[in-house]
Amino acid sequence: MAKKKFPTYRCVKSFTGDLEYTMYKFVAGKTYTDDRTTVMDVYIDGYFEPAEPDENTIVVHHPHG
C-alpha cells in the first residue's frame, strides 16, 4: 500500500495560530506538512504556499489524533 501523501506548505509570513489544542508558532521559510488532524487549513491563504517536503519539514498533528 502506498504511503498517504499529505499537503505540504512553506510558510511565507511568521505567525502564531490556534490549532484547536494549543497556540503554534509557524516560522517563515520553514515547510510544514498538514496531516489533517488539526485546523491548519484555515491559515493557508496569506500565510503559506505549496511546497515539497524536505529533510526539515515539520508535520503538524494533533497530539491525540
N, C-alpha and C positions, 0 to 999 in steps of 0.2 A: 504494500500500500504506500502510495506517495505521501511524503510529508506535507501537511497542510501549510499553504503559504498565506501569511497574514500581511496586511498592508504595512509598508514601512515609509516613514516620512523624515525629512530633515527639518529641524526647527530653524526658522528664519528670523525669529524675534523671541528673545528670552522672556519668560513669564512664569507665574505660579498659577496652577489651575487646580480646581477641586475635582478629584476623580471619584467621588462618592464616598470614599473611605478615608481620604487624607488629602492634604494640600501637597502638590507635587511640583517641584521646580524643573521646568524644561529649559535647556540651555541652547542658545543659538549656535548652529553649526553641528550639533550632535544629531545622530539618527536614532529614531525610536520606532519599534515595531509594536503595533496595536494588536494584542491577542483577543480583542473583543470582549474582555471580561470587565472593562471599565467604561467610562463615558468619554474617553479621549477624543472620539469622533466629533464632539461638539466644538472642539478647538481647532479643527483642521483649517477652516477658512481664515486666512490672515496670519496664521502662525506657522504653518507647515507647507512644504512642497513634497511631492512624491520623490522617493529615493530608493536606492537598492541597499540592502543591509550590508554592513561591513563588519570587521572584527570588533569594533567598539559599539555596535548597535545595542541599545537598551530595550529590552522587552517590557512594555508597560502591562502590568497584570494586577488583578485584584488579589490580595493575599489569601483569600478564601475561595478564589474562582477556579 
